Amino acid sequence: MKPVPQIFAPPVDIADGRLNLVGMDRAELTQVLVAEGFEPFRARQLWHWIYHRGVTDFALMTTLAKPARERLATRFAVRRPTVTRAEKSVDGTQKWLLRFVDGQEAETVHIPEEDRGTLCVSSQVGCTLACKFCHTGTQPWVRNLGPAEIVGQVMAARDALGEWPSPKEDRQLTNIVLMGMGEPLYNWDNVSKAMRIAMDGEGLSVSRRKITLSTAGVVPMIKRCGDELGVQLAISLHAVTDELRDVLVPLNKKYPIAQLMQACREYPGLSNARRITFEYVMLKGVNDSPADARALVRLLEGIPAKVNLIPFNPWPNTAFECSSNNVIRTFGDIVNAAGYASPVRTPRGRDILAACGQLKSDSVRRRKSDARDEDAGDEAVAAA
């Protein structure tokens, strides 16, 4: 991959002259501490306080001597992204708008279910892919998120859920899905580093089996994802022909369906116990016919897979409509009959625009509305 232009890279988090320790891996944490004259073993102590106990105040890290805590506080900080707005859906879904050190924002969503609690994490501010059915894709790409900003979403959610120290059982946050804003495989170095931090057994301790990376199909990076992270893979497919997918998912023009499916067949560790999830948004009259379902089955041949059928989540001025329940049921029955589980994803958080394909749009709309209100207020003051 080509290096990311610096203008799109995440900022260094030194907001008040102190370096943020969140987002550093163990080697980096040890390196910066040793450079400041601390013993190497302090890194493990700090790791425990930062990622297992969730402590942000060095004064409370009582396994360190008081002089060490005071020195740490002058040089370093333990910071999360700032929650600028929190919303809760009638179905229990929670969405947080998070602001980073340079003022950029992204959203993360917690979806509680009976047997799990899934956090949908963003990897970029904005998106480059411009998928036609996705409101997030209508917003310009600003920059990649850094490791601190990605793992910081998990930590901010834990703050809001009151889930420190990291519990071993009965967690409200059990799963991570990289399905928020952005294409995670276009921000691989930062995403992979953040997920390794999240998986560390002495910290946040989220099992790799409970982390799913969703990609629109950055084919050259798929094998690397399996080799280096070994997380669950989800493919944002949505069409069964190149002609249609070129329109719905423009990345397909670069990596067409045949290349994408071959990369899926070669995904490391693939088995019936470790299947690839194919995401398929149901668009009325576009990709939802029985013929489409049968073509999807042919595409999946030889791949341990399941299909998530996603009812389209509407957004203002979209040209698409959601397929009817009967059409979705017929489509799913065909896929199921071929031996592929095809559950219909229940839309969650629609009332707070937290459903699939809706992230960030609400915050952008509100900022524009706030700006208009401020302009109107200024005009009123001037008129008075």
C-alpha positions as CSV (number, residue, x, y, z in Angstrom):
1,M,0.0,0.0,0.0
2,K,1.1,3.5,-0.7
3,P,1.9,5.6,2.4
4,V,-0.9,7.8,3.6
5,P,-0.3,11.5,2.9
6,Q,0.6,13.3,6.1
7,I,-2.4,15.6,5.7
8,F,-4.7,12.6,6.2
9,A,-2.7,11.0,9.0
10,P,-3.9,11.2,12.7
11,P,-2.4,14.0,14.8
12,V,0.2,13.3,17.5
13,D,-1.7,13.5,20.8
14,I,0.3,16.1,22.8
15,A,-2.6,18.4,23.6
16,D,-1.2,20.1,26.7
17,G,2.5,19.3,26.3
18,R,2.0,15.8,27.7
19,L,2.1,12.7,25.5
20,N,-0.9,10.4,25.6
21,L,0.0,6.8,26.6
22,V,-3.2,5.3,25.2
23,G,-2.6,3.7,21.8
24,M,1.0,2.7,22.5
25,D,1.8,-1.0,22.3
26,R,3.9,-2.6,25.1
27,A,7.2,-2.0,23.3
28,E,6.5,1.7,22.7
29,L,5.2,2.2,26.2
30,T,8.4,0.6,27.6
31,Q,10.5,2.7,25.3
32,V,9.0,6.1,26.3
33,L,9.1,5.3,30.0
34,V,12.8,4.2,29.8
35,A,13.6,7.4,27.9
36,E,12.2,9.3,30.9
37,G,14.3,7.3,33.4
38,F,11.7,4.8,34.5
39,E,12.4,1.1,35.0
40,P,11.1,-1.1,32.2
41,F,8.8,-3.1,34.5
42,R,6.8,0.1,35.1
43,A,5.3,-0.4,31.6
44,R,3.5,-3.6,32.7
45,Q,2.1,-1.8,35.8
46,L,0.8,1.1,33.7
47,W,-0.7,-1.3,31.1
48,H,-2.7,-2.9,33.9
49,W,-4.0,0.5,35.2
50,I,-4.7,1.9,31.7
51,Y,-6.3,-1.1,30.0
52,H,-7.6,-3.4,32.8
53,R,-8.7,-0.9,35.4
54,G,-9.5,2.1,33.1
55,V,-7.7,4.6,35.4
56,T,-6.8,8.0,33.8
57,D,-5.4,9.7,36.9
58,F,-1.8,8.7,37.7
59,A,-2.4,9.6,41.4
60,L,-4.7,6.6,41.7
61,M,-2.2,4.1,40.3
62,T,-1.2,3.1,43.8
63,T,1.2,0.2,42.9
64,L,3.6,3.0,41.8
65,A,5.5,5.1,44.4
66,K,4.1,8.6,44.8
67,P,7.2,10.3,43.4
68,A,6.9,8.2,40.2
69,R,3.3,9.0,39.9
70,E,4.0,12.7,40.2
71,R,6.8,12.5,37.5
72,L,4.5,10.6,35.2
73,A,1.8,13.2,35.5
74,T,4.1,16.0,34.4
75,R,5.2,14.2,31.2
76,F,2.3,11.9,30.2
77,A,-1.5,11.7,30.1
78,V,-4.1,8.9,29.8
79,R,-6.8,10.3,27.5
80,R,-9.9,9.0,25.8
81,P,-11.7,10.8,23.0
82,T,-14.2,13.3,24.4
83,V,-17.8,12.4,24.3
84,T,-19.6,15.5,22.9
85,R,-23.0,13.9,22.6
86,A,-24.6,10.6,23.9
87,E,-27.9,9.3,22.7
88,K,-29.9,6.2,23.6
89,S,-32.4,4.5,21.4
90,V,-35.8,3.1,22.5
91,D,-34.3,-0.3,21.8
92,G,-31.3,0.2,24.2
93,T,-28.7,1.0,21.5
94,Q,-26.4,3.8,22.5
95,K,-24.5,6.1,20.2
96,W,-21.6,8.4,21.2
97,L,-20.2,11.3,19.1
98,L,-16.5,11.4,20.0
99,R,-14.2,14.4,19.5
100,F,-10.5,13.9,19.0
101,V,-7.6,16.2,19.9
102,D,-7.7,18.1,16.6
103,G,-11.5,18.7,16.8
104,Q,-12.5,16.0,14.3
105,E,-15.3,13.7,15.3
106,A,-16.6,10.2,14.7
107,E,-19.4,8.0,16.1
108,T,-19.4,4.7,17.8
109,V,-22.4,2.6,18.7
110,H,-23.1,0.0,21.4
111,I,-25.8,-2.6,20.5
112,P,-26.9,-4.7,23.5
113,E,-28.4,-8.1,22.8
114,E,-29.5,-11.0,25.0
115,D,-26.3,-12.9,24.7
116,R,-23.7,-10.2,23.8
117,G,-23.0,-6.5,23.6
118,T,-21.4,-5.3,20.3
119,L,-19.5,-2.1,19.8
120,C,-19.4,-0.8,16.3
121,V,-16.1,1.1,15.9
122,S,-15.0,3.6,13.3
123,S,-11.6,3.6,11.6
124,Q,-11.6,6.8,9.7
125,V,-13.2,10.3,9.8
126,G,-15.4,10.2,6.7
127,C,-15.0,7.6,4.0
128,T,-13.4,7.2,0.6
129,L,-15.7,4.5,-0.8
130,A,-18.9,6.4,-1.6
131,C,-21.1,3.3,-1.5
132,K,-24.4,4.6,-3.0
133,F,-26.7,3.1,-0.4
134,C,-24.6,4.4,2.6
135,H,-25.2,7.8,4.1
136,T,-21.8,7.7,5.7
137,G,-20.2,7.4,2.3
138,T,-21.7,10.8,1.2
139,Q,-19.4,12.5,3.6
140,P,-15.8,13.3,2.5
141,W,-12.8,11.5,3.9
142,V,-10.9,13.7,6.3
143,R,-8.2,11.4,7.8
144,N,-7.4,8.1,9.3
145,L,-8.0,7.5,13.0
146,G,-4.9,6.6,15.0
147,P,-4.6,3.6,17.4
148,A,-5.4,5.8,20.4
149,E,-8.6,7.0,18.7
150,I,-9.7,3.5,17.7
151,V,-9.0,1.7,20.9
152,G,-10.2,4.9,22.7
153,Q,-13.7,4.2,21.4
154,V,-13.7,0.9,23.2
155,M,-12.5,2.6,26.4
156,A,-15.0,5.5,26.1
157,A,-17.8,2.9,25.8
158,R,-16.5,1.1,28.8
159,D,-16.5,4.4,30.7
160,A,-20.2,5.0,29.7
161,L,-21.2,1.4,30.6
162,G,-19.4,1.6,33.9
163,E,-17.4,-1.5,33.0
164,W,-14.1,-1.2,34.8
165,P,-12.0,-3.1,35.8
166,S,-12.4,-5.3,32.7
167,P,-14.7,-8.1,33.8
168,K,-14.1,-11.7,32.7
169,E,-17.8,-12.6,32.7
170,D,-21.2,-10.9,32.3
171,R,-19.7,-8.2,30.1
172,Q,-21.9,-5.6,28.5
173,L,-19.2,-5.1,25.8
174,T,-18.3,-8.5,24.5
175,N,-17.8,-8.0,20.8
176,I,-16.1,-5.4,18.5
177,V,-17.1,-4.9,14.9
178,L,-15.1,-2.6,12.7
179,M,-18.2,-1.6,10.7
180,G,-18.4,2.1,11.6
181,M,-17.2,5.0,9.5
182,G,-14.4,4.2,7.1
183,E,-12.7,1.3,5.4
184,P,-10.5,-0.4,8.0
185,L,-8.2,-2.1,5.4
186,Y,-7.3,1.4,4.1
187,N,-6.0,2.2,7.6
188,W,-4.4,-1.1,8.3
189,D,-1.4,-0.2,10.5
190,N,-3.5,1.8,12.9
191,V,-6.4,-0.6,13.0
192,S,-4.3,-3.7,13.5
193,K,-2.3,-2.0,16.3
194,A,-5.5,-0.9,18.1
195,M,-7.0,-4.4,17.8
196,R,-3.8,-6.0,19.2
197,I,-4.1,-3.7,22.2
198,A,-7.8,-4.6,22.6
199,M,-7.0,-8.3,22.4
200,D,-4.2,-8.2,25.0
201,G,-5.2,-10.6,27.8
202,E,-3.9,-8.4,30.5
203,G,-5.9,-5.4,29.5
204,L,-9.2,-5.0,27.6
205,S,-9.0,-8.7,26.8
206,V,-11.4,-9.0,23.9
207,S,-11.0,-12.4,22.2
208,R,-10.0,-12.3,18.5
209,R,-12.9,-14.6,17.9
210,K,-15.2,-11.8,19.0
211,I,-13.7,-9.1,16.7
212,T,-15.0,-8.8,13.2
213,L,-13.4,-6.6,10.5
214,S,-15.7,-5.6,7.7
215,T,-14.3,-4.6,4.4
216,A,-15.8,-3.5,1.1
217,G,-13.2,-5.6,-0.6
218,V,-9.6,-4.3,-0.5
219,V,-8.4,-7.6,-1.9
220,P,-4.6,-7.2,-1.4
221,M,-5.1,-6.7,2.3
222,I,-7.5,-9.5,3.1
223,K,-4.9,-12.3,3.5
224,R,-2.7,-10.0,5.6
225,C,-5.6,-9.4,7.9
226,G,-6.0,-13.1,8.4
227,D,-2.3,-13.8,8.8
228,E,-1.5,-10.9,11.2
229,L,-4.7,-10.5,13.2
230,G,-6.7,-13.6,12.7
231,V,-10.0,-11.9,13.4
232,Q,-13.4,-12.7,11.9
233,L,-13.9,-11.3,8.4
234,A,-17.0,-9.7,7.0
235,I,-17.4,-8.7,3.3
236,S,-19.7,-5.9,2.4
237,L,-21.0,-7.5,-0.8
238,H,-24.5,-6.2,-1.7
239,A,-24.5,-7.3,-5.4
240,V,-23.8,-10.5,-7.4
241,T,-22.7,-8.9,-10.7
242,D,-19.8,-6.6,-11.4
243,E,-22.2,-4.4,-13.4
244,L,-24.4,-3.6,-10.3
245,R,-21.6,-3.7,-7.7
246,D,-19.6,-1.2,-9.7
247,V,-22.5,1.2,-9.0
248,L,-23.3,0.3,-5.4
249,V,-19.8,-0.3,-4.2
250,P,-17.4,1.7,-6.6
251,L,-14.4,-0.1,-5.1
252,N,-15.5,-3.1,-7.2
253,K,-14.1,-1.3,-10.3
254,K,-10.6,-1.8,-8.8
255,Y,-11.2,-5.2,-7.2
256,P,-14.0,-7.0,-9.0
257,I,-16.1,-9.8,-7.6
258,A,-14.0,-12.7,-9.0
259,Q,-10.9,-11.4,-7.3
260,L,-12.8,-10.7,-4.1
261,M,-14.3,-14.2,-3.9
262,Q,-10.9,-15.8,-4.5
263,A,-9.3,-13.8,-1.7
264,C,-12.2,-15.1,0.5
265,R,-11.5,-18.7,-0.4
266,E,-7.8,-18.2,0.6
267,Y,-8.5,-16.4,3.9
268,P,-6.2,-18.0,6.5
269,G,-7.9,-20.3,9.0
270,L,-11.2,-20.5,7.1
271,S,-13.3,-23.5,8.3
272,N,-16.9,-24.4,9.1
273,A,-16.2,-23.2,12.6
274,R,-14.7,-19.9,11.3
275,R,-16.9,-18.7,8.5
276,I,-16.8,-15.5,6.5
277,T,-19.9,-13.2,6.9
278,F,-21.2,-11.7,3.7
279,E,-23.2,-8.5,4.3
280,Y,-26.0,-7.9,1.8
281,V,-28.2,-4.8,2.1
282,M,-31.7,-5.4,0.7
283,L,-32.6,-2.7,-1.8
284,K,-36.1,-2.8,-3.4
285,G,-36.0,-3.7,-7.0
286,V,-32.3,-3.5,-7.2
287,N,-30.6,-6.6,-5.8
288,D,-33.4,-8.6,-4.1
289,S,-34.8,-10.9,-6.7
290,P,-34.9,-14.7,-6.5
291,A,-32.4,-14.8,-9.4
292,D,-30.1,-12.6,-7.3
293,A,-30.4,-15.0,-4.4
294,R,-29.5,-18.0,-6.6
295,A,-26.5,-16.1,-8.1
296,L,-25.3,-15.4,-4.6
297,V,-25.4,-19.0,-3.7
298,R,-23.3,-19.8,-6.8
299,L,-20.8,-17.1,-5.7
300,L,-20.5,-18.6,-2.3
301,E,-19.7,-22.2,-3.5
302,G,-16.8,-23.6,-1.6
303,I,-16.6,-20.8,1.0
304,P,-17.6,-21.5,4.6
305,A,-19.9,-18.6,4.9
306,K,-23.1,-17.1,6.3
307,V,-25.1,-14.2,4.8
308,N,-26.4,-11.2,6.9
309,L,-29.4,-9.8,5.1
310,I,-29.6,-6.1,6.1
311,P,-32.9,-4.2,5.6
312,F,-31.9,-0.9,4.0
313,N,-31.9,1.9,6.6
314,P,-33.3,5.0,4.9
315,W,-31.8,8.5,5.1
316,P,-32.9,11.9,3.8
317,N,-33.0,12.2,0.0
318,T,-31.8,8.7,-0.7
319,A,-33.1,7.1,-4.0
320,F,-33.3,3.6,-2.4
321,E,-36.1,1.9,-0.6
322,C,-36.0,-1.2,1.6
323,S,-37.2,-4.5,0.2
324,S,-40.5,-5.8,1.6
325,N,-40.5,-8.4,4.4
326,N,-41.9,-11.0,2.0
327,V,-39.2,-10.3,-0.6
328,I,-36.5,-10.5,2.1
329,R,-38.0,-13.8,3.4
330,T,-38.1,-15.3,-0.1
331,F,-34.5,-14.3,-0.7
332,G,-33.3,-15.7,2.6
333,D,-35.2,-19.0,2.1
334,I,-33.3,-19.6,-1.2
335,V,-29.9,-18.9,0.5
336,N,-30.9,-21.0,3.5
337,A,-32.0,-23.9,1.3
338,A,-28.5,-24.0,-0.2
339,G,-26.9,-24.5,3.2
340,Y,-25.9,-21.0,4.1
341,A,-27.4,-19.4,7.2
342,S,-29.0,-16.1,6.2
343,P,-30.4,-14.3,9.2
344,V,-32.1,-11.0,8.7
345,R,-30.4,-8.3,10.8
346,T,-32.8,-6.5,13.0
347,P,-32.4,-2.8,12.5
348,R,-31.2,-1.2,15.7
349,G,-31.0,2.5,16.7
350,R,-32.8,3.9,13.7
351,D,-34.5,6.5,15.9
352,I,-31.1,8.0,16.7
353,L,-29.6,7.4,13.3
354,A,-27.3,4.7,14.7
355,A,-28.3,1.9,12.3
356,C,-26.1,0.4,9.6
357,G,-25.1,3.1,7.0
358,Q,-26.2,6.0,9.1
359,L,-23.2,6.8,11.2
360,K,-21.9,10.4,11.4
361,S,-24.6,11.8,9.2
362,D,-26.6,13.0,12.2
363,S,-23.7,14.8,13.7
364,V,-22.9,16.5,10.5
365,R,-26.5,17.5,10.0
366,R,-26.7,18.9,13.5
367,R,-23.5,20.9,13.2
368,K,-24.8,22.5,10.0
369,S,-28.1,23.2,11.8
370,D,-26.2,24.7,14.8
371,A,-24.2,26.9,12.5
372,R,-27.4,28.2,10.8
373,D,-28.8,28.9,14.3
374,E,-25.7,30.8,15.2
375,D,-25.8,32.8,12.0
376,A,-29.4,33.6,12.6
377,G,-28.6,34.7,16.2
378,D,-25.8,36.9,15.0
379,E,-28.2,38.5,12.4
380,A,-30.8,39.1,15.1
381,V,-28.2,40.8,17.4
382,A,-27.0,42.9,14.5
383,A,-30.6,44.0,13.7
384,A,-31.2,44.9,17.3
